[in-house]
Amino acid sequence: MKLQEMIKLFETHCIYEKNLSAKTIKAYNIDLKQFAEYRDSKNCSLDLFDKFYIKDYIKYLFEKGLEAKSIKRKSGTLKTFFNFLEFEEFIEISPFKKMQLSIKLPKRLPKTIDKKDLQRFFKFMYAYKEKIENKNSYTYYAIIRDIAVIELLFATGMRVSELCHLKPDDINIQRGIVTIFGKGAKERAIQICDSEVKQSLIEYYKLFNQKIHEKNFFFINRFNNMFSEDSVRHMIKKYQLLSGIRKHVTPHQFRHTLATGLLEENVDIRYIQTILGHSSILTTQIYTTVNSKHQKKILSTRHPRKNLNVH
């Protein structure tokens, strides 16, 4: 059997047997296509792909200058692929079972949005909305949607992929509950407690109600299709630049900012884990590394040394 044939078979397995998300399948396809293009091996027999071939490929990825995070994901895709081939008895044993592969990732603290920048971002959007005179223009409709998107991202800490795939039935505006289907189709419900967040959703729903139910997605673009992840990123970039914020702002930073803010307000980390939809509390614990400003505040006001009288 040829590599290309096996990749197609693996994709079918992922879609119909594993029921993986379209995003995961797309990532698998990109990684496997790149692997097949290495040494033009898509029409090669499976016998070619031993542990030495895999090691050479990983070395090639490092030499190309890819980040360790990307290489680890790509090697994870290959491991899943070869495990599938072994399970289906297309190969005797996966080459990964003969390897001790360890790709260490640099520890990076989550990037948050500075409080001043966050306030500036929100203020600009609401001011921009008030300046639009034609309430029937698409420009007005777009800012109403964009405000609802940003408010919901920050209110719930949901991932951008989760936001874009929200369905009309996932949001109960009257009760203030958003049902989110996260990684692995895990479901969690988040309360919307802020009145301005609710109001932004109400205003958006009034304008887009018909299209929302026609397309069965809560957030709609100007072509009446699902508001994509890339569209959300471009939208955030636009308002970042227009509002004069110099630091790069991403959808995920609203999630990080919420989590860090809740921790700084002494919210139990287990509640934060539930809100963010982390399967392991170890993932949530990265936020316990407080930022330098908050650390300085804690140590200057709460350090036990302040209670020592040595003179």
C-alpha positions in Angstrom: 0.0 0.0 0.0 1.2 3.5 -0.8 1.5 6.4 1.7 -1.1 8.6 -0.1 -3.7 5.8 -0.1 -3.2 5.3 3.7 -3.6 9.0 4.3 -7.0 9.0 2.6 -8.0 6.0 4.6 -6.9 7.6 7.8 -8.9 10.7 7.0 -12.0 8.6 6.4 -11.4 6.9 9.8 -11.1 10.3 11.5 -14.3 11.5 10.0 -16.7 8.5 10.2 -15.2 6.4 13.0 -13.5 8.9 15.4 -16.0 11.7 14.6 -13.2 14.3 15.0 -13.8 18.0 14.5 -13.3 19.6 11.1 -10.5 21.7 12.6 -8.6 18.6 13.9 -9.0 16.8 10.5 -7.8 19.9 8.7 -4.7 20.0 10.9 -4.0 16.3 10.4 -4.3 16.7 6.6 -1.9 19.6 6.6 0.7 17.7 8.7 0.4 14.5 6.6 0.6 16.3 3.3 3.8 18.0 4.4 5.2 14.6 5.5 4.2 13.1 2.1 6.0 15.9 0.3 9.2 15.3 2.2 11.5 13.5 -0.3 8.4 13.2 -2.5 7.3 10.0 -0.7 3.5 10.1 -1.3 3.7 7.1 -3.7 6.2 5.1 -1.6 5.5 1.9 0.1 4.9 1.9 3.9 8.1 -0.2 4.4 10.1 3.0 3.8 8.9 4.7 6.9 11.0 3.3 9.8 12.3 5.1 12.8 15.3 6.4 11.0 13.1 8.0 8.3 11.0 9.7 11.0 14.1 11.0 12.8 15.4 12.5 9.6 12.0 14.1 9.0 11.9 15.7 12.5 15.5 16.9 12.0 14.5 18.4 8.7 11.6 20.3 10.4 14.0 21.7 13.0 16.4 22.8 10.3 13.6 24.6 8.5 13.3 26.7 11.6 9.9 25.6 12.8 9.0 26.2 16.4 9.2 23.3 18.8 5.5 23.6 19.4 4.7 23.1 15.7 7.1 20.2 15.4 5.7 18.5 18.5 2.2 18.8 17.0 3.3 17.4 13.7 5.1 14.5 15.3 1.9 13.8 17.3 -0.1 13.7 14.1 2.4 11.1 12.7 2.3 9.1 15.8 -1.5 8.9 15.6 -1.3 8.0 11.9 1.2 5.2 12.4 -0.7 3.8 15.4 -3.8 3.7 13.2 -1.8 1.8 10.5 -0.6 -0.7 13.2 -4.1 -1.2 14.6 -5.5 -1.8 11.2 -2.6 -4.2 10.5 -1.2 -2.3 7.5 2.2 -2.3 9.3 3.6 -4.7 11.9 4.6 -2.1 14.4 4.6 1.7 14.6 8.1 3.2 14.2 7.2 5.5 17.1 7.2 2.5 19.5 10.9 2.1 18.7 11.8 5.7 19.4 12.3 7.8 22.5 11.1 11.1 21.2 11.0 14.1 23.5 10.5 17.6 22.1 10.7 20.1 25.0 8.7 23.3 24.7 9.9 26.6 26.1 7.6 27.6 29.0 5.7 30.7 28.0 3.4 32.6 30.3 0.0 33.4 28.8 -0.1 36.9 27.3 -2.8 39.1 28.8 -4.2 42.5 27.8 -3.2 45.4 30.0 -6.1 46.8 31.9 -5.7 50.3 30.3 -5.5 48.8 26.8 -8.6 46.6 27.6 -10.6 49.7 28.7 -9.3 51.6 25.6 -10.4 48.8 23.3 -14.0 48.6 24.7 -14.4 52.4 24.9 -13.3 52.8 21.3 -15.8 50.2 20.0 -18.7 51.7 21.9 -17.8 55.3 20.8 -17.4 54.1 17.2 -20.9 52.6 17.4 -22.4 55.9 18.6 -20.7 57.9 15.8 -22.5 55.9 13.0 -25.5 57.9 11.9 -27.0 55.4 9.4 -28.4 52.7 11.7 -29.4 50.7 8.6 -25.9 50.5 7.1 -23.8 47.4 7.2 -21.1 49.4 9.1 -23.6 49.7 12.0 -24.6 46.1 11.8 -21.0 45.1 11.8 -20.0 47.1 14.9 -23.1 45.7 16.8 -21.9 42.2 15.9 -18.3 42.9 16.8 -19.2 44.3 20.2 -21.2 41.2 20.9 -18.3 39.0 19.9 -15.7 40.8 22.1 -18.1 41.1 25.0 -18.8 37.3 24.8 -15.2 36.4 24.4 -14.2 38.3 27.5 -17.3 37.4 29.6 -16.9 33.6 29.1 -13.2 33.1 28.3 -14.3 30.8 25.5 -11.9 29.8 22.7 -12.4 31.6 19.4 -13.2 28.2 17.7 -15.9 27.7 20.3 -17.4 31.1 19.7 -17.5 30.7 15.9 -19.3 27.4 16.2 -22.0 28.6 18.6 -25.5 27.7 17.4 -28.7 29.7 18.1 -29.9 27.2 20.7 -26.5 27.5 22.6 -27.3 31.0 23.8 -30.3 31.7 26.1 -30.1 35.5 26.4 -33.1 35.8 28.7 -31.6 33.4 31.2 -28.1 34.6 30.6 -26.6 31.1 29.9 -24.2 30.1 27.1 -23.7 26.4 26.4 -20.2 25.8 25.0 -19.0 22.6 23.3 -15.3 22.6 23.8 -12.4 20.2 22.9 -13.5 16.6 22.7 -17.2 17.8 22.4 -17.2 18.5 26.2 -20.1 20.6 27.2 -20.0 23.4 29.8 -22.5 26.1 30.6 -21.4 29.7 31.5 -23.5 32.3 33.2 -23.7 35.8 31.6 -24.0 38.1 34.6 -23.0 41.5 33.3 -26.0 43.6 32.0 -23.9 45.3 29.3 -22.9 41.9 27.9 -26.5 40.8 27.8 -27.5 44.0 26.1 -24.9 43.6 23.4 -26.3 40.1 22.7 -29.8 41.4 22.6 -29.0 44.2 20.2 -27.1 41.8 17.9 -29.8 39.2 18.0 -32.5 41.8 17.0 -30.5 42.7 13.9 -29.4 39.3 12.8 -32.2 37.1 14.1 -33.4 35.9 10.7 -30.0 35.1 9.3 -28.9 33.4 12.5 -31.7 30.8 12.2 -31.3 30.4 8.5 -27.7 29.5 8.8 -27.9 27.9 12.2 -24.8 29.8 13.5 -25.1 32.5 16.1 -22.4 34.9 14.6 -22.8 35.7 10.9 -20.5 37.5 8.5 -21.5 40.0 5.8 -22.1 37.2 3.3 -24.5 35.6 5.7 -22.2 32.7 6.5 -20.5 31.6 9.8 -18.2 34.3 11.2 -14.9 32.5 10.9 -11.9 32.4 13.3 -9.8 34.3 10.8 -12.5 37.0 10.6 -12.5 37.4 14.3 -8.7 37.8 14.4 -8.8 40.4 11.6 -11.6 42.2 13.3 -9.7 42.4 16.6 -6.6 43.5 14.8 -8.6 46.3 13.1 -9.9 47.7 16.4 -6.6 47.4 18.1 -5.0 49.6 15.4 -7.9 52.0 15.2 -7.9 52.5 19.0 -4.2 53.2 19.0 -3.1 50.1 21.0 0.4 49.3 20.2 0.6 45.8 21.6 -0.7 42.9 19.5 -4.1 41.7 20.7 -5.5 38.2 19.9 -8.8 36.5 20.7 -7.0 34.1 23.1 -5.7 37.0 25.1 -9.2 37.8 26.2 -9.4 34.3 27.7 -6.0 34.7 29.4 -7.0 38.1 30.7 -10.2 36.7 32.3 -8.4 33.8 33.9 -5.6 35.9 35.3 -8.1 38.5 36.5 -10.2 35.9 38.3 -7.1 34.5 40.0 -6.0 38.0 41.1 -9.5 38.3 42.7 -8.7 35.1 44.7 -11.2 33.0 42.8 -10.7 29.3 43.4 -8.6 27.8 40.6 -11.1 24.9 40.3 -13.9 27.3 39.3 -11.6 28.9 36.7 -10.8 25.4 35.4 -14.6 24.8 34.9 -15.1 28.2 33.2 -12.2 27.7 30.8 -13.1 24.0 30.1 -9.7 22.6 30.9 -9.8 18.8 31.3 -6.8 19.0 33.7 -6.2 21.5 36.4 -2.5 21.4 35.5 -3.4 23.4 32.4 -5.1 26.0 34.5 -2.2 26.3 37.0 -0.1 28.1 34.4 -2.1 31.2 35.4 -0.9 30.9 39.0 2.4 32.4 37.8 1.2 36.0 38.6 2.3 38.9 36.5 5.1 41.1 37.8 2.9 44.1 38.8 0.6 41.9 40.9 3.6 40.1 42.4 5.1 43.4 43.5 1.8 44.4 45.0 1.5 41.2 46.9 5.1 41.2 48.2 5.0 44.9 49.2 1.7 44.7 51.1 1.4 41.1 52.4 4.9 39.8 52.9 5.3 38.6 56.6 8.5 40.6 56.9 6.3 43.7 57.3 5.1 42.3 60.6 8.6 42.0 62.1 9.8 44.7 64.4 13.6 44.4 64.6 14.4 47.9 65.9 
